[in-house]
Amino acid sequence: SLAKQLIWEEKSMRFEGKVAIVTGGARGIGEAISRGFAQEGAQVVIADILDEMGNKTASDIAAKGGRAICLKTDVTSSQNVNAVVKEVLRQFGKVDILVNDVGWDKPEPFIVSAEETWDKVIAINYKSTIICCRAALDNMIERKYGKIVNIGSDAGRVGSTGEVVYSGCKGAVIAFTKALSREMVRYNININFVCPGPTETPIVMNEMAKSTPKLLDALRHAIPMGRLGKPEEIAAGVLFMASDDARFITGQTLSVSGGLTMA
């Protein structure tokens, strides 16, 4: 409707004319990031294996006056990711922004975890970031412009009990982000890392609230601000890092965690 369109247009348009790929953009924090980019003018490509959910998010964005499509993507497959980037280039001619939001873990003590789980955690949380960055970089280098924001966790900075391999992956992505940013800065490509704190995603609020309500309360008490983050608050940090407002920032790690980690 016209009212919805006007509400949409009231927002800042920092990303007008930009093309942004958001992996894991179908739900949770990734969905908030996708909506944030679209609301500020970007053409959003939701790259998610949950394509039914991704298409629903894209349709909702379009209904509110934004521009978004969903392309089913297995981020652990170089072949599939390369094909998705090729399709984005075919449709839109460029990739300005890449947000690597996909993540997965199976919380459990390390000594009872299986190698099969390690492989899956490493593939989704670390190798996928390498694959997606490599696929997007050629076009960014050619155009001498690009913004990459890798989404992680403060588990990669301080460790997390029950998430040992996951913590290792996030630490690896921090180091990867810093090293890659050094190589890419000559091409005017900024690469940064955002660490969300505990956030009110559907998984956290639905599953943790039912299965481990005491843990949820403990998290709230541990956060200096006294509450969990909201997906749109994480998205705000990501959008800043992906914008030209952050043009002199690269290789940095930003925690958006209500003060939970001050490192």
Summary of the structure (lengths in Angstrom):
residues: 263
radius of gyration: 17.8
end to end distance: 45.6
largest distance: 57.4
contacts: 903
relative contact order: 0.13
helix: 54%
strand: 16%
